[in-house]
Amino acid sequence: MMFTDDLAERLKARAGEKYQPSNGTEGHIFMEGFCFRCALDNFDEDSGKGGCDILARSFLPIEAEEYPGEWQYGDDGQPKCTAFSAASPSPEPAEDGSTP
């Protein structure tokens, strides 16, 4: 949940409309809830390949045709990414510190 209950209640009328964070802090909170936990955000720093096209397009003005329609207000008034697919969790290290 990103917004307070009272704000989300007022935003229910915007369900299905494009969402754009109002500032960098709000954007980071959104990305922590979705992008950073998503299987689509698979950027490989070593090769420079991969990554999420939706995240890249989110830097465009919301009026731009290419702005991601996947970022939108949900029926509950909370912002969401409709393309979100939870990444598999990283394996927990063993007691000796090794990973399976």
N, C-alpha and C positions, 0 to 999 in steps of 0.2 A: 504494500500500500504506500503510495507516494503522497497523496494529498490527504488533508484532514477530512473527516466524514462530512462536515458541513460544506466544504468546498466541492468535494466529489458529488454531493447531492445536487448542487447547483449546476455541475458540469454534465449531468446525465443527459440533458437536452442536446448535448453536442456529440452524443454517441455516434460513432462511424465517421466523424469529421477528422481531418488530419490534425495531428498533435505536433507542436514544436515547443521544446523547452524554452522558458522565458529568459534563462541565463545559464552560464556555465555550470553553476552548482546544481541546478535542477537537471541539466543535461547529464551531468556525471552520476547523479542519483538514478536517473532513468537507465543509463548505460550499465550501472552496477546491477540493477534488477533484471536487465534483459541481455544486452550485448555481451557483457563480460562472462555470462553464464550460458551463452548460446553456441550450439554446434556450428552455426553458420559463420561465426567470427573465428575463422581458422587461420589467421595470418601467421605466416612463418617468417620470423625475423631474419633467419639465416639466408633464406632464398629470396625473400621479398615477395613471395607469392601467396595467394589466398586472400583472405579477408572478406568482409561483408559489403556487398554493393549497397545495401540499404543504409548502413552506417555512413558510407562515403557520400551518398546522396542527401543525407540529413543536413549537410552543411550548405545546401542550396537554400534560397529563399522559399518559404512555404508556398508562395504563389507559383513557383516554377512547376511545370508539368512533371518534371523528373523527381520532384520532392517525394519521398517515400510515403505512399498511401498506407503502407503497413504500420506506420506510426500513427495511431489514432486513439481517440477517446473510446473507452469501453462502455458497455451498458451500465456499469457501476460508477461511471464518471472518472475513473482512474485511467491514466494513459497506459497504452500497451503496444506491443509489437505483435501483429498478427502472424508474423513469420517465425516467431520464437520457437526454437526447438532446444530443449535442455541438453547441454553437453553432458557426456558421461562423466561422473565424478572421477577425480584423480585417485589412483589407488593409495590407500593409507600405507605409510612406511611400516615395515616390520620393526620389532623391538630393537634389532641391531642397526636400524637406520636404512636398510636396503628396501627397495621397492620391488614388488612382484613383477 
